[in-house]
Amino acid sequence: MFAIGKDFAPPLKLIAPYFKIGVTFYLLAMVALLSFSSTFIYQEMAVAGWVHLFLLGFVMVIIFGAMAQLIPVVLEVGHAIVDLYYAILPLLVVGMLGMIYGFWVNPALLSYGGLLVLVAMIIFAIEAFATLKKTELKTLTVKTVAVSNSYLLLGILSGFIIALGLSGAIAVDVSAVLKAHVYAVLGGFVLLTIMGLSLILLPMFSLAHGFDEKPIKRGFNLVAIGVGVVFGSAIFGVEILEWLGYALTLIGVGFYIQQIYIIYKLTVRKELDIWAKSMLFGFSSLIISVFLGVISLFNVSEVWLHTSVWFFLIGFIGFLINGHLYKIVPFLVWFERFSPLVGKEPVPMLHEMYPKEQASMMFWYSSIGTLLGAIGLLFENDYLFKSGASLLIVGALFLYVSMSKMLGYGK
């Protein structure tokens, strides 16, 4: 599955804590949804705290853990300093907790938590760039590592400036820098990383080959440029450029969706396992998110924007990450514990190494919860929103149990 040798494959003991902690914070983020109403204002400090709990505690932690394994796969070289990943996780987690406490309780702590997060992400980016220098490959996914990590640095630096402003350390136009921060992190790092890795992971797991890559190359370039335009317009206050950036990003996402459809049409493996179901729901959520996002640009009501962001975060990013965990984690466990036994004794198949019933329950509770929560946001109905959040909590519990079983398989 992964074309990588043991000579530079990170040990499971390095990567496993990222996945354990990531799904734990995913569960906590779903529980925290119950504290919000369907009529929230996204500028609220409490909402900012939840977003950082979800993005830093779940999305970033999982992506960093996955990248520890995938960067050598993508670049076909070993890490420059793989042991740095032992330092990144505690710095990121402690910093994130400090920031959340700052958002929810005492803003004075925001800058301290933000500083630790900044250090963790700088270490990650430096290690990624140092590893990047070792490769001679010029693929789109290699380009993704360089561009997305550049935006990660811009995003975290702008976020640290916001933290200093909210804590009272400096005077800053928080609303302007906030737009640049959100777009650099979500669009520049998370979305571009997903786009780049999709070109590796989706064909690998679906057995699709020989497809045209022009759409994703166009999409990647447009999103990268669009994010840069929005970031610059927010920092320098040029509103007309902001709209240009939005348009470029949306067109780029459209090309990305076209690429996913091309890969889907060439898929050899038609079995609707937990990964395939999660991908279908995730990309459907992305299409809905884009549609609602376009409406929000021309509608004064913020419910369209709120629902669009909900589908993007919970429906698209959440399902793409969780679905891939059921593929990646069993392989990492198999690679370390069972690959040395091949030819000597019977070894398990990968599909036998994840709990199918728990995975199915995770999918159904989470998907129905996502849809109910979205309807609750769209119609500002607290009952539907909290019902959706409750189902998401149950789904997160099944994910947590699944992760524990997968990581403990064969011990």
C-alpha positions in Angstrom: 0.0 0.0 0.0 2.6 2.6 1.1 5.8 2.4 -0.9 8.1 3.0 2.0 10.8 1.0 3.6 11.5 0.4 7.3 14.8 2.3 6.9 12.9 5.7 7.2 9.4 4.7 8.3 8.6 6.4 11.7 7.9 4.0 14.5 4.3 3.4 15.5 5.1 4.7 19.0 5.7 8.1 17.5 2.6 8.3 15.4 0.0 6.5 17.6 -0.3 9.3 20.3 -1.2 11.7 17.5 -4.2 9.6 16.5 -5.2 8.8 20.1 -5.2 12.4 21.2 -6.8 13.6 17.9 -9.9 11.4 18.3 -10.1 12.3 22.0 -10.3 16.0 21.1 -12.8 15.2 18.3 -15.0 13.7 21.0 -14.5 16.7 23.3 -15.3 19.1 20.4 -18.6 17.2 19.7 -19.5 17.4 23.4 -18.8 21.1 23.5 -21.3 21.7 20.7 -24.1 21.2 23.2 -23.1 24.4 24.9 -24.0 26.5 21.8 -27.3 27.6 20.3 -28.2 27.6 16.7 -28.2 31.4 16.6 -24.6 31.9 17.6 -22.4 34.8 16.3 -19.2 33.5 14.9 -17.2 36.4 16.3 -17.9 35.2 19.9 -14.9 34.2 21.9 -16.7 30.9 22.9 -17.1 30.0 19.2 -13.4 30.9 18.6 -12.5 28.5 21.4 -14.5 25.7 19.9 -13.1 26.3 16.4 -9.5 26.0 17.9 -10.5 22.9 19.8 -11.7 21.3 16.6 -9.0 22.5 14.3 -5.9 22.3 16.5 -6.9 19.5 18.8 -8.4 17.2 16.1 -7.6 18.3 12.6 -4.0 19.6 13.1 -3.0 16.8 15.5 -4.3 14.1 13.1 -2.8 15.8 10.0 0.6 16.2 11.7 0.5 12.5 12.8 -0.4 11.4 9.3 2.2 13.6 7.7 4.9 12.0 9.9 4.2 8.9 7.9 3.1 10.4 4.6 5.9 12.9 4.0 8.4 10.1 3.4 5.9 8.4 1.1 5.3 11.6 -0.9 8.9 12.7 -1.1 10.5 9.2 -1.2 13.1 10.2 1.3 13.4 9.8 5.1 12.6 12.6 7.5 15.4 15.2 8.2 14.9 15.0 11.9 12.0 12.6 12.7 12.5 12.9 16.5 11.2 16.4 16.3 7.7 14.9 16.1 8.1 13.8 19.8 8.3 17.5 20.7 5.6 18.9 18.3 2.7 17.0 20.0 3.1 18.2 23.6 3.8 21.7 22.5 0.7 21.8 20.3 -1.6 20.2 22.8 -0.5 22.3 25.8 -0.6 25.5 23.7 -4.0 24.6 22.3 -5.4 24.0 25.8 -4.0 27.4 26.9 -5.6 29.1 24.0 -9.0 27.5 24.6 -8.8 28.5 28.3 -8.0 31.9 27.1 -11.0 32.1 24.8 -13.4 30.6 27.3 -12.1 32.0 30.6 -9.2 34.4 30.7 -8.1 36.2 27.5 -4.7 37.1 29.1 -3.6 33.5 28.6 -4.2 33.6 24.8 -0.8 34.9 23.9 1.0 32.2 26.1 -0.9 29.4 24.5 -0.5 30.9 21.1 3.2 31.1 21.5 3.5 27.4 22.2 1.3 26.6 19.2 3.5 28.9 17.1 6.6 27.1 18.2 5.1 23.7 17.5 4.0 24.7 14.0 7.4 26.4 13.2 9.1 23.1 14.2 6.8 21.1 12.0 7.3 23.5 9.0 11.1 23.6 9.4 11.3 19.8 9.6 9.0 19.5 6.5 11.1 22.0 4.5 14.3 20.3 5.6 13.0 17.0 4.4 11.7 18.6 1.2 15.3 19.7 0.3 16.3 16.0 0.3 14.0 15.0 -2.6 14.4 15.5 -6.3 10.8 14.9 -7.1 8.7 17.6 -8.7 5.2 16.2 -8.4 2.1 18.2 -7.4 2.0 16.6 -4.0 5.6 17.7 -3.3 4.5 21.2 -4.3 1.6 20.9 -1.9 4.0 20.3 1.0 5.9 23.4 0.2 3.0 25.8 -0.4 0.7 24.5 2.3 3.4 24.8 4.9 4.2 28.3 3.8 0.5 29.2 4.4 0.6 27.4 7.7 3.4 29.7 8.9 1.5 32.8 7.7 -1.7 31.5 9.4 -0.1 30.8 12.7 1.9 34.1 12.7 -1.3 36.0 12.0 -3.1 34.0 14.7 -0.4 34.8 17.2 -0.9 38.5 16.4 -4.6 38.1 17.1 -3.8 36.4 20.4 -1.6 39.3 21.4 -4.3 41.7 20.5 -7.1 39.9 22.4 -4.8 39.6 25.5 -4.2 43.3 25.5 -0.5 43.0 24.7 -0.7 45.0 21.4 -3.2 47.1 19.5 -4.4 45.4 16.3 -7.4 45.3 14.0 -8.5 41.8 15.1 -11.3 41.5 12.5 -9.0 42.2 9.6 -6.2 39.9 10.8 -8.8 37.2 11.7 -9.9 36.9 8.1 -6.4 36.5 6.9 -5.7 33.9 9.7 -8.8 31.8 9.0 -8.2 31.8 5.2 -4.5 31.0 5.5 -5.1 28.1 7.9 -8.3 26.6 6.4 -7.7 27.3 2.8 -3.9 27.6 2.6 -2.9 24.7 4.8 -5.9 22.3 5.5 -7.6 22.5 2.1 -4.4 22.5 0.0 -3.0 19.6 2.1 -6.1 17.6 1.5 -6.0 18.4 -2.2 -2.4 17.3 -2.5 -2.8 14.1 -0.5 -6.0 13.2 -2.3 -3.9 12.6 -5.4 -2.0 9.9 -3.4 -4.6 8.4 -1.1 -7.7 8.3 -3.2 -6.2 6.4 -6.1 -4.3 4.1 -3.7 -7.4 3.1 -1.7 -9.8 3.0 -4.7 -7.3 1.3 -7.1 -8.0 4.0 -9.7 -5.1 4.6 -12.2 -4.3 6.3 -15.5 -6.5 9.4 -14.9 -6.0 13.0 -16.1 -4.5 15.2 -13.4 -5.1 18.6 -15.2 -8.2 19.5 -13.1 -6.5 19.2 -9.7 -3.4 21.0 -11.0 -5.6 23.9 -12.1 -7.6 23.7 -8.9 -4.5 23.7 -6.7 -3.0 26.8 -8.5 -6.3 28.7 -8.3 -6.9 27.9 -4.6 -3.2 28.8 -3.7 -3.5 32.1 -5.6 -7.0 32.8 -4.2 -5.9 32.2 -0.6 -2.9 34.6 -1.2 -5.2 37.3 -2.6 -7.6 37.1 0.3 -4.8 37.1 2.8 -3.2 40.1 1.2 -6.5 42.0 0.8 -7.4 41.4 4.5 -4.0 42.6 5.7 -4.0 45.7 3.4 -7.7 46.4 3.4 -8.4 46.1 -0.3 -11.9 44.8 -0.4 -12.2 44.3 -4.2 -9.3 41.9 -4.1 -11.0 39.9 -1.4 -13.9 39.1 -3.8 -11.4 38.1 -6.5 -9.8 35.8 -4.0 -13.1 34.2 -3.1 -13.9 33.7 -6.7 -10.6 32.1 -7.5 -10.9 29.8 -4.5 -14.4 28.6 -5.4 -13.4 28.0 -9.0 -10.3 26.0 -7.8 -12.5 23.9 -5.5 -14.7 23.3 -8.5 -11.8 21.8 -10.4 -10.9 19.7 -7.4 -14.4 18.3 -7.3 -14.1 17.5 -11.0 -10.8 15.6 -10.3 -12.5 13.6 -7.5 -15.3 12.7 -10.0 -12.7 11.5 -12.6 -11.0 9.3 -10.0 -14.4 8.0 -8.8 -15.4 7.0 -12.4 -12.1 5.0 -12.7 -12.4 3.3 -9.4 -11.8 -0.5 -9.5 -12.8 -1.2 -5.9 -16.6 -0.7 -5.8 -17.1 -2.0 -2.2 -18.8 0.5 0.0 -16.7 0.0 3.1 -16.4 2.6 5.8 -13.7 4.5 3.8 -15.8 4.7 0.7 -19.0 5.8 2.6 -17.0 8.5 4.4 -15.5 9.8 1.1 -19.0 9.9 -0.5 -20.4 11.8 2.4 -17.4 14.1 2.8 -17.3 15.2 -0.9 -21.1 15.6 -1.0 -20.7 17.9 2.1 -18.0 19.9 0.2 -20.4 20.4 -2.7 -23.1 21.5 -0.4 -20.7 23.8 1.5 -19.6 25.5 -1.7 -23.3 25.9 -2.8 -24.3 27.5 0.5 -21.1 29.6 0.6 -22.0 31.1 -2.8 -25.5 31.9 -1.5 -24.0 33.5 1.6 -22.0 36.0 -0.5 -25.2 37.5 -1.8 -27.4 37.1 1.3 -27.4 39.3 4.4 -28.5 36.4 6.7 -25.5 34.7 8.3 -27.3 31.3 8.6 -26.1 30.4 5.1 -22.5 31.1 6.0 -22.8 29.2 9.3 -24.3 26.1 7.6 -21.7 26.3 4.8 -18.9 26.3 7.4 -20.6 23.5 9.3 -20.7 21.2 6.2 -17.0 22.1 5.5 -15.7 21.4 9.0 -17.9 18.6 10.2 -19.1 17.1 6.9 -16.1 17.4 4.7 -12.9 17.7 6.8 -14.3 15.5 9.6 -15.4 12.6 7.4 -12.3 12.7 5.2 -10.1 12.5 8.2 -12.1 9.9 10.1 -12.7 7.8 7.0 -8.9 7.7 6.2 -8.1 6.7 9.8 -9.8 3.3 9.1 -7.4 2.7 6.3 -4.2 4.3 7.6 -4.1 3.1 11.2 -4.6 -0.6 10.4 -1.8 -0.4 7.8 0.6 1.2 10.3 -0.2 -1.4 12.9 0.2 -4.2 10.3 3.4 -2.8 8.9 5.1 -2.7 12.3 3.7 -5.8 14.0 2.9 -8.3 11.2 5.0 -7.4 8.1 8.1 -9.2 9.7 6.0 -12.3 10.0 5.0 -12.5 6.3 6.0 -16.0 4.9 6.6 -17.3 8.4 3.1 -17.5 9.8 -0.4 -16.4 8.9 -1.0 -12.7 9.2 -4.3 -10.7 9.2 -5.7 -8.9 6.2 -6.0 -5.1 6.6 -9.8 -5.2 6.4 -9.9 -7.6 9.4 -8.0 -5.1 11.6 -10.8 -2.5 12.1 -14.1 -3.1 14.0 -16.7 -3.0 11.2 -19.7 -2.7 13.5 -18.3 0.2 15.4 -17.2 1.8 12.2 -20.6 1.5 10.7 -22.3 3.0 13.8 -19.8 5.8 13.8 -20.7 6.6 10.2 -24.5 6.6 10.6 -24.6 8.5 13.9 -22.1 11.1 12.6 -23.7 11.5 9.1 -27.3 11.9 10.5 -26.0 14.1 13.2 -24.2 16.3 10.6 -27.4 16.7 8.6 -29.6 17.4 11.6 -27.1 20.0 12.9 -27.0 21.7 9.6 -30.8 21.9 9.4 -30.9 23.3 12.9 -28.4 26.0 11.9 -30.2 26.8 8.7 -33.6 27.2 10.4 -32.1 28.4 13.7 -33.8 25.6 15.5 -32.0 24.7 18.8 -33.8 21.4 19.2 -32.6 20.1 15.8 -29.1 21.5 16.3 -28.6 19.9 19.7 -30.1 16.6 18.5 -27.5 16.6 15.7 -24.8 17.4 18.2 -25.9 14.5 20.4 -25.7 12.1 17.6 -22.3 13.4 16.7 -21.2 12.7 20.2 -22.3 9.0 19.9 -20.5 8.8 16.6 -17.3 10.2 18.2 -17.6 7.6 20.9 -17.6 4.8 18.4 -14.6 6.4 16.6 -12.7 6.5 19.9 -13.5 2.9 20.6 -12.5 1.9 17.0 -9.2 3.8 17.4 -8.4 2.0 20.6 -9.1 -1.4 19.1 -7.1 -0.7 15.9 -4.0 0.5 17.7 -4.2 -2.4 20.2 -4.6 -5.1 17.5 -2.1 -7.9 17.8 -0.7 -6.7 21.2 
